[in-house]
Amino acid sequence: IIDGKPMSSSATLSIFNRFVLILQFVLLGLLIGLIAIFFSNNSSVTMRPKILLLGDSLTQMGHNGWVGELSNVYQRRADILNRGASGYNTKWYLEYASSSDVWQQGNSVRLVTIFFGANDSSHPEHNPRHHVPIPEFEENLERLLSLCEQHYGKEVAVIFLTAPPVVHGQRLDYQRERYGDKATGILERTMDLSKSYAEATNRVAKKYSRPSINLWKDMQQVEKWESFFYDGLHLSKAGNDFVAKAIVKEIAASYPNLAVTPCSI
């Protein structure tokens, strides 16, 4: 009854519809709350650790090489995330990383490898496009390390790898095969340059008390080390095997808690 007059059937229906609508909103709120409680109770699920690999083509092309071997070593123990970018120097990689998922891997990243220098060390005159001056190269490595710690914690394990040596003869052969008569016969990457950038990488690693694998030096300790490359720059199967073993060894030495050990069973 409204104002002493009985309500019409249409008015009664309108009130009923409003009641049903309110009830629906209440039930929806309860449902959302229950879903939130369910997911919060299941948030303790253990995520598999991740090993994040940053680098240029020596990393990107490692799927069938050292990256694949690392995946084999860490099967069921850690997911290997290859974020190598072929042709990139450290300057370009910083830009790429800021607009990709490199820094969006959550809190399960336990180890990061930083493997640059092969492109940065290009000759400033004969390959200025890829060349990055050593002071800037060092700053970029420091920036990459800082971003690793910023996004994955101060305790995240980090291993630097230096630029490898360069096989001059193979580089010139590759140049002739690719460019034919247009080949310049001038090296765009050299042993002296790669050595300088390897030393720069070691300086950064030492400055921040992080381990560094000196590929430039260590590879040359092996007889016929030139077989580690197929074009004077990129890794052959033997070269990939060398890098994989070096990384596994360095993990055991510097971060034994992340090393793979035989199961007790």
Disulfide bonds with the S-S distance in Angstrom:
none
